[in-house]
Amino acid sequence: MVKYPGGVAIARKQQIKQPKTVRFGKRGMNFEAEINATNDYYLMRGLAVIHKKPTPIQIVKVDYPQRSRAKITEAYFRQASTTDYSGVYQGYYLDFEAKETQNKSSFPLKNFHEHQIMHMENVLKQKGIAFVLLHFSTLSRTFLLKASDLIPFFKEKDGQKSIPLAFIEVKGYELPTNQLPSIPYLDCIQKILGGDSHF
């Protein structure tokens, strides 16, 4: 009860707090954070050394509001970045890009750039392993698609603006939702290396 001047009493509305929705599979992390956590998991267990590549920038202007604090106020990209991640797994060079979409039935090709496709092509020519991790956030589904399947599709798109989910389901490998690591892409790499398929 709240009393206002003049003795008028007004009852306060009871505020009912709604319980927060708890998501178990992805634990609320964004896709990049999950990949980084997975890479840390692999590194700590001596399974692989994979890191996110830094984006090369050229700093143009820095302000120093305080002696101990520098603030970059102007910068630009020095060159087009290649892919998001690279590293080594059991003597194999790994190079991959991570992409996410809210689409439910396809993955937009505009998410890929010509220089990224060329980079993955060059990695394959050197017998490296190149692939993309595709996350459909609305569906909570993640796939590994080999660069050798992505590159021809990208080049022969014939006016298509996206990769159909049906194509990804056939050519790609769906990654299960695990607790640790949350995106177990090395399990998939091992299956491909040990099986009939190749990169």
C-alpha positions in Angstrom: 0.0 0.0 0.0 1.3 3.5 -0.9 -0.2 6.5 0.8 -0.2 9.8 -1.1 -0.9 13.3 0.3 -4.6 13.7 1.3 -4.7 10.2 2.7 -5.5 8.5 -0.6 -4.1 4.9 -0.5 -3.3 3.2 -3.8 -2.4 -0.5 -3.8 0.8 -1.4 -5.7 0.5 -4.0 -8.4 2.3 -7.1 -7.5 5.2 -7.7 -9.8 5.5 -11.4 -10.7 8.9 -12.4 -11.9 8.9 -14.8 -14.8 11.5 -17.6 -14.5 14.4 -17.4 -16.9 14.4 -19.9 -19.7 17.3 -22.2 -19.4 18.8 -23.6 -22.6 20.8 -26.6 -22.1 22.5 -27.6 -25.4 24.2 -24.3 -26.3 24.1 -22.8 -22.8 23.4 -19.3 -24.1 26.8 -18.8 -25.7 27.1 -17.3 -29.2 28.5 -19.5 -32.0 32.0 -17.9 -32.0 32.3 -18.2 -28.2 31.4 -21.9 -28.4 34.0 -22.5 -31.1 36.6 -20.7 -29.0 35.7 -22.7 -25.9 35.9 -25.9 -28.0 39.4 -24.9 -29.2 40.4 -24.3 -25.6 39.1 -27.7 -24.6 41.2 -29.3 -27.5 44.3 -27.4 -26.5 44.1 -28.2 -22.8 43.8 -31.9 -23.6 46.7 -31.9 -26.2 44.3 -32.8 -29.0 44.9 -29.9 -31.3 46.2 -26.3 -31.5 43.6 -24.1 -33.2 43.3 -20.4 -32.8 41.1 -17.6 -34.1 43.1 -15.5 -36.6 43.4 -11.8 -35.6 42.0 -9.3 -38.1 44.8 -7.2 -39.5 44.1 -3.5 -38.9 46.1 -0.3 -39.4 45.7 2.2 -36.6 45.4 5.7 -37.8 44.5 7.8 -34.8 44.8 7.3 -31.0 43.5 9.5 -28.3 45.0 9.6 -24.8 42.3 10.9 -22.4 44.4 9.7 -19.5 48.0 8.7 -19.4 47.1 5.1 -18.6 44.3 4.8 -21.2 44.7 4.8 -24.9 41.6 4.9 -27.1 41.8 4.0 -30.8 39.5 6.5 -32.6 40.3 5.7 -36.3 41.5 2.5 -37.9 41.0 0.5 -41.1 41.4 -3.1 -42.3 44.9 -3.5 -43.9 43.7 -6.4 -46.1 40.8 -8.7 -46.6 40.8 -11.4 -44.0 41.0 -15.1 -45.1 39.2 -17.5 -42.8 38.4 -17.4 -39.1 40.5 -20.2 -37.7 43.6 -22.2 -38.4 45.9 -24.6 -36.6 47.2 -28.1 -36.5 45.7 -31.5 -35.7 47.7 -34.7 -35.7 50.1 -33.3 -38.3 47.3 -31.9 -40.5 46.9 -28.2 -41.1 43.3 -27.1 -40.4 41.8 -24.0 -41.8 38.1 -23.1 -41.4 35.5 -20.4 -41.5 32.5 -20.2 -39.1 29.2 -18.8 -40.3 25.8 -18.4 -38.7 22.3 -17.7 -40.1 18.8 -17.4 -38.8 17.4 -18.9 -42.0 15.6 -22.2 -41.6 15.9 -23.7 -45.1 19.1 -22.4 -46.7 22.4 -20.7 -46.0 23.0 -17.4 -47.8 26.0 -17.4 -50.2 26.5 -13.7 -49.5 28.0 -14.8 -46.2 31.1 -16.1 -48.2 33.5 -13.8 -50.0 35.5 -14.6 -53.1 38.8 -14.2 -51.3 37.8 -16.7 -48.6 36.9 -19.3 -51.3 40.2 -18.7 -53.0 42.0 -19.1 -49.7 40.3 -22.4 -48.9 41.1 -23.5 -52.5 44.8 -22.7 -51.9 44.8 -24.6 -48.6 43.4 -27.7 -50.4 46.1 -27.4 -53.1 48.7 -27.7 -50.3 47.0 -30.9 -48.9 45.6 -29.0 -45.9 42.1 -29.5 -44.4 39.7 -26.7 -45.2 36.0 -26.6 -44.2 33.2 -24.4 -42.9 31.1 -24.7 -39.8 27.6 -23.6 -40.6 25.2 -22.9 -37.7 21.5 -22.6 -38.2 20.7 -20.7 -35.0 16.9 -20.9 -35.3 17.1 -24.7 -35.8 19.9 -25.2 -33.2 21.7 -27.3 -35.8 25.4 -27.1 -36.8 27.1 -28.7 -39.8 30.6 -29.2 -41.0 30.8 -28.7 -44.8 34.0 -29.6 -46.5 35.6 -26.8 -48.7 35.7 -29.3 -51.5 31.9 -29.4 -51.5 31.4 -25.7 -50.9 33.8 -24.4 -53.6 32.1 -26.0 -56.6 28.7 -24.9 -55.3 29.9 -21.4 -54.8 31.4 -21.3 -58.3 28.5 -23.0 -60.1 25.7 -21.3 -58.3 23.9 -20.3 -61.5 22.0 -17.4 -59.9 21.3 -19.2 -56.6 21.7 -16.9 -53.7 21.9 -19.6 -51.0 22.9 -23.2 -50.3 19.8 -25.3 -49.6 19.6 -27.0 -46.2 18.9 -30.2 -48.1 22.3 -30.0 -49.9 24.1 -29.4 -46.5 22.2 -32.3 -45.0 23.5 -34.6 -47.8 27.0 -33.3 -48.2 27.7 -32.0 -44.7 28.1 -33.6 -41.4 25.8 -32.6 -38.6 27.6 -32.1 -35.3 25.8 -33.3 -32.1 25.1 -30.9 -29.3 27.6 -31.9 -26.6 28.3 -30.5 -23.2 32.1 -30.6 -23.6 33.2 -29.8 -26.2 30.1 -28.0 -27.3 31.0 -28.2 -31.1 33.0 -31.4 -31.5 34.2 -30.8 -35.0 37.4 -32.9 -34.5 35.3 -36.1 -34.1 34.0 -35.4 -37.6 37.4 -34.6 -39.0 38.7 -37.9 -37.6 35.8 -39.8 -39.2 36.5 -38.3 -42.6 40.3 -38.9 -42.4 39.7 -42.5 -41.3 37.0 -43.2 -43.9 36.5 -43.3 -47.7 35.9 -39.6 -47.9 38.6 -36.9 -48.1 39.0 -33.2 -48.1 
